[in-house]
Amino acid sequence: MKSYIADLIGHRKTADFKRLMAKKLPSPVLGFLNRRFISFVPDEFYSQSLIFVHVPKAAGTSVSRSLFNRSVGHLPAHYLKKVDPNLWNSAYSFAVVREPLDRLISAYLFLKNGGTTDVQVTEKNYYRSKAFETFPTFVTYWLTKHFFEIQKYDYVLWPQHQFVCDKFGDILVDKIFRIENFTEFEKVMMKKKKIKGPLPITNRIDNRRGINKEELADEIKKTVYNLYADDYRIFGYRTD
């Protein structure tokens, strides 16, 4: 038991540890621990009264660094709300989402390339297996097999609604922005005096492999549409 507790304390700053504690502990206990012993919620969310739910592969690194001068991590909305309900109810919360197939292509390239210069993939060799050789093989032979246990794998593959919705599929954040209409986000943040102008885009994925979603076989696109159906429905993206 002592070694177990020591191990937990030794990893108290990791995102996985924080998510585990947020899942196991009741809200009052999390509230007591937060900012006293463990920073479950980034300090910048308090100082700016602004909560950013960072959905991976949807311009989140650019948003996070422009607003907070650092990456604030991929903390789901239900996690943040449970840790500090008072902050959640008083601060402006938002997320940026992306057309699911575009995002999946970006996530696939991110994993296959071992990350970017800004963010690295931990298990690089795993994503160099034969199943990841091409995007169609990845969808057909890996994603369909592992999708319903996707929480075990890198969060760039998680459906976007898992970051911004509750267990009933209801959106928790105040505002959902689309990366396809990024200027709307920039205008809102400039009005709130959080940024001074258009944001530079960082953590880009090299798409020189030439994955064009318009050229993908219909069965591959249909598979992605079906797997990420909730994202398409909740965020209003079309599948035709």
Backbone bond lengths (Angstrom), bond angles and torsions (degrees), N, CA, C in turn:
res aa  C-N    CA-C-N  psi(-1)  N-CA   C-N-CA  omega(-1)  CA-C   N-CA-C  phi
1 M - - - 1.464 - - 1.517 111.18 -
2 K 1.339 116.41 -43.47 1.463 119.73 -179.31 1.525 111.38 -60.81
3 S 1.336 116.08 -43.12 1.457 119.38 -179.57 1.520 110.89 -66.00
4 Y 1.337 116.37 -35.53 1.454 120.74 178.24 1.524 110.86 -63.44
5 I 1.329 115.68 -46.89 1.463 120.50 178.93 1.523 110.52 -63.63
6 A 1.327 116.50 -41.67 1.463 120.01 178.78 1.519 111.02 -61.65
7 D 1.330 115.87 -38.39 1.460 119.99 179.11 1.525 110.63 -64.83
8 L 1.325 115.71 -41.73 1.462 119.45 178.29 1.525 111.08 -62.87
9 I 1.317 116.17 -45.21 1.462 120.21 179.90 1.523 109.98 -63.01
10 G 1.317 116.47 -38.95 1.454 119.99 179.99 1.505 113.70 -65.68
11 H 1.332 116.35 -21.95 1.460 120.78 -179.75 1.529 111.86 -113.63
12 R 1.304 116.94 23.42 1.464 120.10 -173.43 1.519 113.79 -66.51
13 K 1.324 117.32 -15.34 1.454 119.83 -178.76 1.522 112.60 -93.74
14 T 1.321 117.57 -7.67 1.453 119.35 -176.48 1.517 110.85 -77.66
15 A 1.337 115.19 150.35 1.462 120.23 -179.30 1.524 111.41 -64.49
16 D 1.340 116.83 -39.15 1.455 119.99 -179.99 1.525 111.33 -62.75
17 F 1.323 116.66 -41.24 1.456 120.30 178.62 1.527 110.65 -63.11
18 K 1.324 116.17 -43.45 1.465 119.91 -178.51 1.523 111.30 -64.87
19 R 1.325 116.34 -41.51 1.462 119.44 178.68 1.530 110.79 -64.79
20 L 1.331 116.04 -38.28 1.463 120.07 178.46 1.517 110.80 -63.49
21 M 1.328 116.99 -46.15 1.458 120.90 179.42 1.536 111.33 -63.80
22 A 1.331 115.96 -39.50 1.464 119.59 -179.81 1.526 111.09 -66.07
23 K 1.318 116.02 -29.76 1.467 120.35 178.56 1.522 111.18 -76.36
24 K 1.329 117.04 -37.21 1.463 121.18 -172.92 1.526 113.83 -86.58
25 L 1.327 117.17 -35.09 1.464 120.56 -171.49 1.529 111.89 -93.68
26 P 1.332 117.46 149.18 1.468 120.64 176.58 1.525 110.70 -71.69
27 S 1.310 115.81 159.46 1.458 121.80 -175.55 1.530 113.88 -56.90
28 P 1.357 120.27 -44.06 1.473 119.47 179.94 1.524 113.25 -60.60
29 V 1.331 116.86 -38.00 1.465 120.44 179.60 1.525 109.84 -67.94
30 L 1.324 116.32 -42.56 1.464 120.10 177.91 1.524 110.63 -61.39
31 G 1.330 115.29 -41.45 1.455 119.53 178.96 1.515 112.45 -62.55
32 F 1.324 116.33 -37.81 1.466 120.68 178.38 1.525 110.75 -67.60
33 L 1.323 116.78 -43.42 1.465 120.46 -178.21 1.518 112.78 -71.34
34 N 1.323 115.94 -33.95 1.458 120.77 -174.20 1.527 111.84 -61.17
35 R 1.342 114.91 127.07 1.463 124.81 177.24 1.536 113.14 72.55
36 R 1.327 117.81 -9.92 1.460 120.00 171.73 1.525 110.18 -91.26
37 F 1.342 114.52 -48.27 1.459 119.95 -176.35 1.530 112.69 -120.48
38 I 1.329 115.61 -35.79 1.466 121.57 -178.54 1.527 108.58 -136.59
39 S 1.311 117.04 132.02 1.469 120.54 177.48 1.518 109.36 -86.58
40 F 1.321 115.40 84.43 1.458 119.36 177.69 1.519 111.51 -67.74
41 V 1.325 116.11 -32.60 1.461 122.24 -178.07 1.524 108.62 -116.98
42 P 1.329 118.04 131.99 1.469 119.73 179.67 1.530 112.30 -55.71
43 D 1.323 116.74 138.06 1.464 121.39 -179.94 1.515 111.90 -58.97
44 E 1.330 116.49 -31.48 1.470 120.38 -178.18 1.527 112.14 -63.54
45 F 1.319 117.51 -28.02 1.462 119.77 178.03 1.530 110.23 -64.52
46 Y 1.331 115.66 -33.67 1.467 120.49 178.32 1.521 111.12 -76.56
47 S 1.322 116.61 -47.28 1.459 120.25 -175.14 1.525 112.35 -66.00
48 Q 1.340 116.80 -29.85 1.462 119.90 -178.58 1.520 113.27 -104.61
49 S 1.335 115.92 -3.93 1.471 120.80 -175.35 1.527 110.08 49.88
50 L 1.310 114.06 46.86 1.465 122.26 -174.92 1.527 108.29 -142.56
51 I 1.325 116.90 126.26 1.460 121.71 -178.53 1.524 109.01 -116.61
52 F 1.305 115.48 120.09 1.458 121.41 177.93 1.517 109.36 -109.14
53 V 1.329 116.57 116.30 1.458 121.88 175.08 1.530 106.60 -91.20
54 H 1.313 115.00 106.63 1.465 121.91 -171.23 1.524 111.15 -84.20
55 V 1.326 115.88 101.73 1.465 121.58 173.31 1.523 107.66 -81.36
56 P 1.331 118.94 124.82 1.466 120.50 -177.82 1.525 112.69 -62.66
57 K 1.315 115.58 146.35 1.458 124.71 176.51 1.522 112.90 62.75
58 A 1.337 115.63 38.57 1.466 120.45 177.03 1.527 109.34 -143.13
59 A 1.334 115.72 48.83 1.469 123.18 178.13 1.522 113.07 64.76
60 G 1.329 117.22 17.09 1.458 120.41 -175.42 1.507 115.04 -66.29
61 T 1.341 117.49 -34.02 1.458 119.79 179.11 1.519 110.51 -64.65
62 S 1.327 116.41 -41.62 1.468 120.65 177.77 1.522 110.88 -62.89
63 V 1.326 116.04 -44.39 1.461 120.69 -179.86 1.522 110.38 -63.71
64 S 1.318 116.76 -48.75 1.455 121.46 -176.55 1.524 111.92 -60.98
65 R 1.316 117.23 -47.02 1.456 120.44 -177.64 1.517 112.02 -70.29
66 S 1.306 117.22 -32.63 1.469 119.86 179.20 1.521 111.80 -72.10
67 L 1.329 116.52 -35.94 1.464 120.27 -178.24 1.528 113.14 -86.81
68 F 1.338 115.82 -37.71 1.463 120.10 -171.05 1.529 114.33 -121.48
69 N 1.326 116.59 0.44 1.476 122.31 179.70 1.520 113.52 64.69
70 R 1.319 117.60 17.12 1.460 121.81 176.69 1.518 108.51 -167.78
71 S 1.321 115.90 170.39 1.458 120.46 173.76 1.523 109.12 -81.58
72 V 1.311 116.83 131.80 1.465 120.56 -178.38 1.522 112.31 -100.28
73 G 1.328 117.37 4.57 1.457 120.27 176.09 1.520 112.99 85.23
74 H 1.333 114.11 170.45 1.467 121.28 -176.82 1.520 109.11 -101.81
75 L 1.316 115.98 80.49 1.460 121.73 -175.82 1.530 109.57 -101.87
76 P 1.337 118.08 115.37 1.469 120.61 -179.01 1.526 112.38 -61.12
77 A 1.311 115.30 152.85 1.457 120.94 -178.04 1.527 112.10 -60.76
78 H 1.333 117.00 -41.91 1.472 118.97 -178.19 1.527 111.21 -64.45
79 Y 1.322 116.60 -31.24 1.472 122.11 176.19 1.530 109.68 -65.06
80 L 1.317 116.89 -50.81 1.466 121.46 -177.45 1.530 111.29 -63.84
81 K 1.307 115.79 -40.07 1.464 120.14 179.53 1.513 111.30 -65.19
82 K 1.325 117.38 -39.16 1.461 121.26 -179.27 1.520 111.49 -70.06
83 V 1.327 117.23 -39.96 1.467 120.83 -177.84 1.517 110.97 -65.50
84 D 1.331 117.01 -45.51 1.467 119.43 -177.65 1.527 110.44 -142.42
85 P 1.326 117.89 84.87 1.466 121.62 179.97 1.520 113.04 -58.62
86 N 1.332 117.04 -34.20 1.459 119.63 -178.84 1.523 111.46 -65.49
87 L 1.321 115.91 -45.07 1.466 119.05 176.66 1.516 109.99 -63.11
88 W 1.308 116.68 -43.52 1.459 120.57 -177.30 1.531 111.13 -59.72
89 N 1.327 116.34 -40.26 1.465 120.47 -177.26 1.524 112.99 -77.26
90 S 1.331 117.22 -21.17 1.464 119.41 -176.09 1.521 113.93 -101.30
91 A 1.329 117.67 -27.53 1.465 121.14 -176.36 1.527 110.73 -89.95
92 Y 1.329 115.24 159.75 1.465 121.45 175.14 1.523 108.24 -84.24
93 S 1.324 116.51 121.85 1.468 120.86 -177.71 1.525 110.08 -112.88
94 F 1.315 115.61 144.41 1.461 119.80 -178.40 1.527 110.40 -157.03
95 A 1.327 114.62 166.18 1.468 122.05 175.05 1.519 108.05 -147.20
96 V 1.321 115.13 159.21 1.465 121.71 174.59 1.517 107.32 -116.06
97 V 1.336 116.66 128.67 1.456 121.32 179.97 1.523 109.94 -117.95
98 R 1.327 115.08 174.05 1.461 120.98 -172.89 1.524 109.99 -144.66
99 E 1.309 116.93 151.60 1.466 120.74 175.75 1.530 107.79 -51.71
100 P 1.339 117.99 124.22 1.472 121.07 -169.03 1.527 115.96 -57.16
101 L 1.318 118.74 -38.63 1.465 119.40 179.63 1.519 110.81 -69.58
102 D 1.325 117.46 -42.47 1.466 120.72 175.93 1.523 110.23 -58.34
103 R 1.308 115.42 -44.23 1.465 120.15 -178.86 1.524 110.68 -65.51
104 L 1.331 117.77 -40.37 1.457 120.40 -179.47 1.528 111.18 -65.30
105 I 1.315 117.17 -38.83 1.466 120.27 176.39 1.524 109.68 -61.56
106 S 1.319 116.62 -44.38 1.457 121.03 178.54 1.522 110.89 -62.81
107 A 1.333 117.24 -41.53 1.466 121.68 179.29 1.523 110.98 -64.92
108 Y 1.315 116.24 -42.36 1.469 121.01 178.53 1.524 110.78 -60.16
109 L 1.321 117.39 -47.57 1.462 121.17 179.73 1.524 111.46 -65.10
110 F 1.322 115.85 -37.23 1.463 120.87 177.30 1.527 110.57 -59.12
111 L 1.318 116.75 -47.37 1.461 121.18 -179.17 1.525 111.49 -69.30
112 K 1.305 116.63 -44.85 1.462 120.91 -177.58 1.530 111.64 -65.40
113 N 1.337 116.43 -35.94 1.464 120.90 179.82 1.523 113.00 -80.85
114 G 1.330 117.33 -5.73 1.454 120.21 -178.18 1.508 113.44 80.95
115 G 1.348 116.25 18.03 1.461 120.94 -179.29 1.508 111.83 103.04
116 T 1.312 115.53 -160.01 1.465 122.50 178.51 1.526 108.41 -126.85
117 T 1.316 115.94 -177.94 1.467 119.41 176.02 1.517 111.35 -66.03
118 D 1.326 117.35 -22.97 1.470 121.41 -179.48 1.522 112.93 -88.43
119 V 1.329 116.46 -39.72 1.467 121.59 -175.29 1.526 108.83 -134.29
120 Q 1.317 115.73 130.15 1.461 120.96 -177.76 1.532 110.99 -105.25
121 V 1.337 115.71 150.07 1.464 122.43 174.50 1.525 108.44 -87.71
122 T 1.323 116.67 133.82 1.462 120.77 -177.47 1.523 112.04 -72.22
123 E 1.322 116.95 -53.66 1.467 121.37 -177.05 1.527 110.38 -94.09
124 K 1.311 116.69 68.14 1.465 120.60 -174.73 1.516 112.49 -61.96
125 N 1.311 118.40 -43.42 1.462 121.59 -176.16 1.526 112.25 -63.47
126 Y 1.323 116.48 -32.08 1.464 119.83 -179.15 1.524 110.88 -60.20
127 Y 1.323 115.51 -40.30 1.458 120.05 -176.02 1.528 113.02 -87.20
128 R 1.313 116.60 12.91 1.460 121.31 174.13 1.523 111.52 -107.66
129 S 1.321 115.94 12.39 1.459 120.56 179.44 1.529 110.07 -71.62
130 K 1.322 115.76 170.29 1.469 121.18 -176.47 1.526 112.13 -61.70
131 A 1.331 116.42 -31.63 1.465 120.03 -179.96 1.524 112.21 -63.24
132 F 1.345 117.02 -22.58 1.466 121.37 -179.11 1.530 112.14 -99.64
133 E 1.321 116.38 12.78 1.458 120.07 -174.99 1.524 112.52 -61.45
134 T 1.326 117.10 -41.92 1.463 121.92 175.72 1.521 108.55 -134.81
135 F 1.313 116.28 163.63 1.462 119.52 179.03 1.529 111.60 -62.33
136 P 1.334 119.71 -44.86 1.471 119.10 177.43 1.529 113.58 -60.47
137 T 1.341 117.89 -39.94 1.470 118.58 178.43 1.522 110.68 -67.89
138 F 1.307 116.48 -36.15 1.467 120.79 176.95 1.524 110.67 -60.25
139 V 1.333 116.65 -47.52 1.468 120.66 -179.73 1.527 110.85 -65.98
140 T 1.322 116.31 -45.69 1.468 121.08 -173.56 1.515 113.23 -73.24
141 Y 1.332 116.64 -44.03 1.458 119.65 -169.92 1.535 115.05 -105.04
142 W 1.321 117.12 -14.85 1.466 117.83 178.93 1.522 111.70 -116.65
143 L 1.318 117.48 -54.46 1.461 120.20 -173.02 1.522 112.32 -62.95
144 T 1.320 116.87 -44.07 1.468 118.82 -179.56 1.525 111.64 -64.59
145 K 1.313 116.89 -30.38 1.464 121.78 -179.27 1.518 112.12 -75.86
146 H 1.328 116.63 -37.08 1.468 120.85 -171.60 1.532 114.47 -107.19
147 F 1.321 116.83 0.14 1.470 118.43 -170.52 1.526 113.17 -59.74
148 F 1.315 117.13 -39.35 1.461 119.17 -174.88 1.524 113.16 -82.79
149 E 1.324 115.64 7.33 1.461 121.89 168.73 1.534 108.28 -130.23
150 I 1.315 114.95 29.99 1.463 120.81 -171.59 1.520 112.85 -62.93
151 Q 1.332 117.26 -21.67 1.462 120.27 179.39 1.523 112.33 -62.97
152 K 1.329 116.94 -19.33 1.463 120.80 179.24 1.523 112.30 -76.70
153 Y 1.332 115.77 -14.48 1.459 119.54 -172.71 1.523 110.79 -111.35
154 D 1.309 115.49 -178.49 1.463 120.79 -174.90 1.531 110.94 -55.91
155 Y 1.329 115.73 134.89 1.461 119.95 -174.54 1.514 114.64 -67.81
156 V 1.345 118.78 -6.32 1.470 118.59 174.72 1.519 110.81 -68.06
157 L 1.335 116.91 -17.29 1.460 121.24 179.73 1.522 112.57 -95.51
158 W 1.319 118.28 -10.74 1.457 120.56 -179.33 1.529 110.01 -63.82
159 P 1.317 118.45 144.26 1.462 120.31 171.41 1.525 110.40 -57.95
160 Q 1.308 116.47 145.11 1.467 120.87 -175.26 1.522 112.52 -66.08
161 H 1.324 116.63 -33.50 1.466 118.24 -177.42 1.520 112.19 -64.03
162 Q 1.345 117.38 -21.87 1.452 119.73 178.64 1.529 111.87 -67.95
163 F 1.298 116.99 -17.93 1.465 120.87 177.48 1.526 112.31 -89.33
164 V 1.321 118.40 -28.96 1.468 119.86 -170.29 1.521 114.46 -117.47
165 C 1.338 118.24 -6.65 1.461 120.75 -176.36 1.526 112.00 -114.82
166 D 1.328 115.34 162.49 1.452 119.62 171.87 1.532 109.08 -85.60
167 K 1.303 116.97 -175.68 1.467 120.82 -175.51 1.529 112.56 -67.74
168 F 1.331 116.74 -13.63 1.457 120.35 178.52 1.532 112.10 -94.04
169 G 1.315 116.22 -1.67 1.455 120.18 -179.74 1.521 114.03 86.77
170 D 1.316 117.39 12.13 1.462 121.32 178.66 1.533 109.50 -88.80
171 I 1.323 116.28 133.57 1.463 121.44 -179.37 1.525 109.88 -68.09
172 L 1.322 116.39 130.70 1.461 121.61 -177.59 1.522 112.82 -94.98
173 V 1.319 118.14 -31.13 1.468 120.73 -175.80 1.522 110.60 -75.38
174 D 1.327 114.71 159.25 1.468 120.02 -179.60 1.528 112.29 -68.35
175 K 1.331 116.10 -34.24 1.459 119.11 -173.78 1.522 110.95 -146.79
176 I 1.330 115.00 135.50 1.458 121.97 172.06 1.527 107.88 -107.66
177 F 1.324 116.50 122.69 1.459 121.64 173.54 1.519 108.41 -104.09
178 R 1.315 116.03 151.94 1.454 121.40 175.44 1.520 109.64 -105.23
179 I 1.315 115.76 138.62 1.459 119.52 177.97 1.527 110.70 -63.93
180 E 1.328 115.98 -26.71 1.468 120.09 179.56 1.520 112.29 -69.59
181 N 1.318 116.59 -17.99 1.466 121.78 175.68 1.526 108.32 -126.86
182 F 1.317 114.25 55.51 1.464 120.90 -173.16 1.523 112.65 -63.33
183 T 1.321 116.36 -25.49 1.472 119.57 179.89 1.532 111.43 -63.09
184 E 1.343 117.19 -29.61 1.465 119.59 177.24 1.522 109.85 -62.17
185 F 1.334 116.28 -45.04 1.456 120.69 178.15 1.530 110.33 -60.90
186 E 1.323 116.70 -46.13 1.465 120.16 -178.22 1.527 111.24 -61.87
187 K 1.323 117.59 -40.15 1.466 121.07 179.53 1.527 111.31 -64.35
188 V 1.343 116.42 -42.42 1.471 120.51 179.53 1.524 110.28 -63.97
189 M 1.333 117.22 -44.67 1.459 120.49 -178.82 1.528 112.10 -69.03
190 M 1.318 117.08 -34.58 1.465 119.34 175.95 1.533 110.03 -67.81
191 K 1.323 117.08 -37.62 1.462 120.71 177.67 1.525 110.94 -64.86
192 K 1.328 116.03 -35.95 1.462 120.80 177.30 1.529 112.08 -81.24
193 K 1.341 115.85 -0.39 1.467 123.79 179.61 1.523 112.15 61.58
194 K 1.340 115.18 36.49 1.463 120.78 176.63 1.517 111.70 -93.86
195 I 1.326 117.29 -26.40 1.465 122.86 175.24 1.522 107.90 -136.09
196 K 1.332 115.28 162.45 1.469 119.57 -177.73 1.514 113.34 -101.50
197 G 1.330 116.78 -17.19 1.456 119.68 -177.90 1.511 111.20 -171.39
198 P 1.331 117.88 -171.30 1.463 121.96 179.53 1.519 112.17 -54.78
199 L 1.327 115.97 145.85 1.452 121.29 -175.44 1.530 111.87 -91.54
200 P 1.324 117.19 142.92 1.466 120.27 170.40 1.523 108.76 -74.37
201 I 1.327 116.71 143.06 1.458 120.67 -179.43 1.521 109.10 -95.09
202 T 1.344 116.22 122.47 1.461 121.89 179.79 1.522 110.23 -116.17
203 N 1.328 116.04 174.03 1.463 122.55 179.33 1.524 111.92 58.59
204 R 1.330 115.90 36.73 1.461 120.38 -179.88 1.530 111.05 -69.63
205 I 1.318 115.02 152.77 1.459 121.76 176.66 1.518 109.19 -101.43
206 D 1.326 115.42 133.33 1.454 121.38 177.13 1.532 108.85 -74.72
207 N 1.331 117.16 115.02 1.456 121.61 -178.72 1.522 111.71 -107.39
208 R 1.331 115.66 32.26 1.454 118.84 178.36 1.527 112.55 -69.84
209 R 1.328 116.26 -8.99 1.462 119.20 174.81 1.525 110.26 -70.09
210 G 1.334 116.48 -10.69 1.457 120.10 172.70 1.510 115.44 74.20
211 I 1.335 118.06 38.51 1.459 120.01 176.91 1.521 108.47 -82.62
212 N 1.296 116.09 106.20 1.463 122.97 179.93 1.521 108.17 -107.78
213 K 1.301 116.82 115.91 1.464 118.87 -174.03 1.525 112.24 -63.85
214 E 1.340 116.51 -26.81 1.456 119.71 179.31 1.523 111.19 -67.78
215 E 1.333 117.92 -23.47 1.461 121.97 -177.84 1.528 112.70 -96.11
216 L 1.319 117.29 -2.00 1.459 120.05 178.43 1.528 110.81 -69.99
217 A 1.311 115.63 148.45 1.462 120.21 177.84 1.522 110.14 -62.01
218 D 1.318 115.99 146.61 1.465 120.54 -177.74 1.518 112.35 -57.90
219 E 1.345 117.40 -35.79 1.458 119.21 -178.03 1.517 111.93 -68.72
220 I 1.339 116.75 -30.91 1.468 120.08 176.93 1.524 109.73 -69.26
221 K 1.317 116.43 -46.21 1.465 119.92 179.20 1.527 110.94 -63.46
222 K 1.319 116.52 -40.13 1.458 119.84 179.70 1.521 110.93 -64.14
223 T 1.323 116.79 -38.64 1.469 120.53 177.98 1.524 110.76 -61.41
224 V 1.338 116.46 -45.41 1.462 120.58 178.70 1.527 110.12 -64.05
225 Y 1.332 117.41 -43.28 1.466 120.55 178.55 1.517 110.81 -57.23
226 N 1.322 116.75 -42.51 1.469 120.66 -177.84 1.528 111.73 -70.33
227 L 1.328 116.69 -42.63 1.459 120.04 -178.81 1.525 111.48 -65.48
228 Y 1.317 116.10 -41.42 1.469 121.05 -177.34 1.531 111.47 -103.42
229 A 1.332 115.27 31.02 1.468 120.71 -176.63 1.523 112.68 -56.92
230 D 1.329 116.80 -38.45 1.466 119.86 -179.31 1.525 111.45 -64.52
231 D 1.330 117.26 -38.12 1.463 120.00 177.25 1.527 110.70 -63.86
232 Y 1.323 116.30 -44.19 1.471 119.87 179.10 1.527 110.57 -61.35
233 R 1.312 116.23 -42.97 1.465 120.50 -177.43 1.527 111.80 -70.57
234 I 1.321 116.63 -49.90 1.463 120.66 -174.18 1.524 112.17 -66.08
235 F 1.329 116.88 -39.28 1.457 119.82 -175.97 1.530 113.43 -97.96
236 G 1.322 116.44 2.72 1.451 120.80 172.04 1.525 115.66 74.21
237 Y 1.313 116.94 27.81 1.463 120.01 176.86 1.535 109.21 -86.13
238 R 1.310 115.38 145.53 1.467 121.05 -179.19 1.521 110.89 -91.19
239 T 1.318 115.63 151.66 1.461 120.25 179.58 1.520 112.18 -110.29
240 D 1.338 117.39 8.23 1.471 119.30 179.81 1.517 110.92 -111.44
